[in-house]
Amino acid sequence: MRHLWNPHWLFLALLTIQPAIARNHVGDIEFFGYKGLDLGNIRKALPVHQGDEYSEQTKSQVRQAVMDTIHQSPTDVRSICCDENGNVLLFIGLPGESSKEFTYNPAPTGSERLQPDIMSLYRRLDQAIEEAVRKGGQAAQEDDSNGYALINDPTARSLQLSVRHWAVGHEEDLFKVLKFSSSVEDRRVASDAMGYIRQSRQQILALLHAARDPDDEVRNNATRALGVLVKSNPRLASEIPPDTFIDMLNSGTWTDRNKGASLLMQLTAARNPALLEKIRTRALDSLVEMARWRDPGHAYFSRIILGRVAGIPEDRLDKLAWTGPVEKIIRALGDR
């Protein structure tokens, strides 16, 4: 997770627990992967609109409306908490030209499992983080300066330190489970706990492999852990090949795009021309789609990457990424 709290990163750490604190109304409805499709018709066909009640049926209703309109299923319908009013944000993935298949590793088939104590510890940690988020204020802010997450809330922080202690003493178990276990739940815990072990080349390689796991939460955790490592030690950026994460920008899954962009924001900080050109060539349409999302907390990573591709100076870019207008960033691409 992050250095002493940075608002650009907070919602990423809380992605899996936020729905528990959401209000039951729809906020912004955003799309990705829609190049070549009539987005206006799709939006008109949706059975829910901003301000409507959000229910357990909302996702299935959206999926059916998309199918009825374009005769293809959406690639993802993701509900994310929350906008500034506590409303649920909907992100709808579409199978247009800017959506490309993201290749996964084969599903592991091994019998490796983690010990019950670490599984229990994670259940308590999930609850503690949720309670910290409910408190608001400083409680959910985080320090990533050590290369792993430490939340301010004392209960959650204590449990994270316990994860660190356990992980350092069971590194080989984590490596084996993350790569070989057929249990998705065990790989999910291992992918997060892997971020708490001692920093090493082996750790980075294991996280890189897990970034193509067939489970989206494992990919999410592994990519987030890599982002924390690079944020705490920018020199590690040279050890992380960017191709997997560029591919993530075109994925039909929201978490892939979100985490891919978050890590690439770190990897592009040095503005390496070859990397920026590779991103322009392979993922420009997807970045533009995400940069146009209205909520700046979710669009920020893509806006920063686009601005670097366009050559906008960093001091101007941060303000544009937060307050806009985003079209200034997009128009600057035409000047390159």
N, C-alpha and C positions, 0 to 999 in steps of 0.2 A: 504494500500500500504506500504511504507517502512520507515525504519530509514533514516537519512541523506543518500543520494543516495547510493545505492548498485547496481552495474551493473548486478548482478545475478537476480535482480527483475524487472528492468526497463521495459523490453518488456512485462511483464505480465500486468502492469497497462495500457499499450497502445494497448492491443490486439484488441479492438473493433474499433479503429480509424486508425490503421496503414495502411490498404489497400488504404486509400486515398492518401498516399504519396509513394506508391510503384511504381517502374518502371515496364514496361510491358514485363519483361523477367523472365523466370523460373530459379531459382537457384537450390539448392539441392532438390532432390525428395526422401523423406523418407517414411518408412512403419512402421506399428505396428500391432500387432495381427496376425502375420503371421506364428506362429509355426505350423509345419505340412504341410505347403503349399510350392509349388515350387516357391520361390520368384524370382529366375532367370528368369523363363518363364514369370512371371507377369511383371517384369521390361522390358523385351524385347518387350512385347506386347503393352506397353504404346505408345500412339501417340505423346507424347511430351517428350522432353529431356532437360537437362540442357542447357541454352542459347537460347532455343526457345522462341518465343513470347508468352506471356500470354494473353489470351483473355477471354471474357465472356463464350466462349464455352469450355474452357479447362477442367473444372470440369466434365461437361457432357461427354466429350470425354474420360476422364480417367475412369469414372464410366462404360461406355459401354465397354471399353477395358478389364477391370477387369471381367465384367460379361461374356464377350465372352471367356475369358481364363479359369476361374474357375467355371463358371455357377452359380455364386453367386454375389450379389451386394457388393461393399465395404461398410463397416460400416460408413465411413466418408471420405470425400475428403476436406481437409482444406487448404486454401491458407493463409499464414502468411507472413507479411512483417517484417523484410527484412534481407537479409544478408548484409555483409559489402559493397557490391556493389549496394545495393538498389534493389536487385532482390527478387521476390516472392519465398518463400519456400513452397513446396507442401508436405503435410503429408497425407498419404493414409492409412486408417484403413481397415484391412482385417479380415474375419470371421474365422480365424484359431483357434487352440487350446488355444492360449494365449489371446483370446478375449472372454470375458464373459459378459452376460447381467448384466447391472447395474440397480437395481430395483429403480423405481421412486415412489414418493408419488402419490396418485390419484390426477388428475387435479382438482384444486379448482373450485367451481361453484358459489361463492358468488358475491354479487353486490358491495362489498366494492371498493372504488376508492380513489386515492389521489387527493388533491386539485390542481386546475390548476396552482397555483403559483409555486409549487415544480416541476411539470412537465415542465413548462417553464424554470425554473432555470436550470434543467438538460440539456435541449436543448442548452442553452447558455454555460453551462459548457463543454459539449461535443465539441462545436466549439472552445472554448478557449483552451482546451487541445490539440486539433488538431493543432491549430496555434502555440502553444508552441513547439510541436514536430517539426513542420516545421522550427522553429527558430534554433533548435539544441543547442548544447553546454549545458550550465547550466540551460536553461529555463525549460526543462522537468524533471529535477532532483527533487527528492521528499524527504520530511522529514516525517517519520512515528513515531517519538518518542512519540507523544501524543496518539498513537493507532488509528489514522485515517490519511488519506493522505492529505498532504499539498504540492503542487507543487511549485517550485521556481518562475515560471512565475507569476508576480504580478496580472494580470487579472484573470487567472485561480485560483490562491490562494485565491483571494478575493471571488470568487464564491464558492469555497469549504468551506470557512469560513461561507458563507451564508447558505450552506447546513447544516453545523454543527448547526448553530443557529436555523434553521427551524426544524431539526430533533430532537433536545433536547426538543423543545416545542410541538412536535407531536409524541411522542414515541408510544402511544397507537394506533394511526392511522397506523403507520408503522407495528406494530405487527399484526394488523388485516388484513391489505392489503396483507402482505407477506404470511400469512397463508391461507387466505380465498378467495382472489379476483380471479375471473375468467379472469381478464385482464392481459395478459402476460406483456404488457408494464408497467402497474402499479407495478407488482411484480418485474420487472427488476429494476425500480427506487427504490422501497422499499428495495430491497436486497442490493443495494449500499448504500443508505442513512442509513440503519441499522448499518453500520460500523461507523457512525458519532454520534450515540447517546451516552448517558452516559454508561460507562462500567458496566455490571451487569451479573448475572447468567442468567437472562431472555433473555438478548441479545444473549448470547452464545447459549442457547437452541433454540432460533428462527433461528439463523444462521445454526445450526446443522440440523434443520428440513428442511430449504431451500436448504441445500446441496444435497437433493434428490428431488428437484422440477423437474417436467417434462420438464421444459425449460432449455436448456443448459446455457444460459446467466445468468439466476437466480442462477443456481448452481455455475457458475464461480464467480459471484460477492460475493456470500455468503462465498464460500471457501476462496477467496482472503481476505475478511474482517477478517475471523478467523486467517489467516496467519499474517495479520498486527497486530492483538491483541497479538498473541503469540510472535511476533518479538519485540514488544514494551514492553512486560511483560512476559518473559519466564515462570514465575510461573503459568501462565494460561494453560500451556501445560497439566497439570494434570487434567484439567476440560474438555478436549476434547477427547472423545473416538475415537480411530484411525480407527475403523473397516470400517466406510463409506468411508474413504479416501484410505484405502488399496483396497477396492472394486473398487474405481475409477481408480486405476492403471491398471486394466484389462478391463476397459470400451472400447467400440468400438468408443467412441467420443473423439477427440483429447483434447478438453478443459477439460474434466474430468481427463484425464491422466496428463495433464499439471498442473492443479491446485491441484490435489491429491498429486502429487509428491512435489509441492512447499510447501504445508502445512506439509507433512510428513518429509521433510527436517528439518523443525522447531521442530516437535515432537520427532525426533530421536536425537536431539542435545545432550541429556543426555546419549545416548547410552544404554537405558534400554534393558537388554538382552531379556526379554520376548517379547517386541515389535519388536525388530530386528528379532527374530526367527519367529514371526508371519508373518512378511513381507517376509522373506525367504520362508516360507512354502506356502504362498498364492499368491505371486506376483513376484517371482524371474524372470521368463521368460520375463514378461512384462518390468521389470526394465532393464534387459539386452538389450532388443530391443531398448528401449529409450536411454540408455546410449551410444549405438553405433551410434546414430544420429551424423552427422558430425559437425553441428553447436554447439559449446559448450554452447552458451547462452540458447539453448533449451534442451540440454542434461544434463546440470549441476546438476539439482536437483536429477535426477536418479543416476548420477555418485556418488554424495555425499552419498545418501542412500545406494547404493551398497557397497561403500567403508566402511561405518560404519558396515554393515552386515559382511563384510570380515575382520573387525578389523584393518583396515589401520589407523595409527595415523593421527589425524586431520591436523597437520602441513604439512604432505606429501600429504594428500588427496586433499586439495584444489588445489595444483599445478597440480596434476594428472587430476583432474576434468576439469581444464581449458586447459591445454596444452597436456595432454595425456602422453604416449599412453593409451587409455582407456582399452586395453586388459590387462594391468597390474592390473587394478582393478578387472576385470572379472576373471583373473587367480587366484587372491588372494582368491576368494571365494572357490576354491578347496582345499585350505590349512586349512579351518576351520573345 
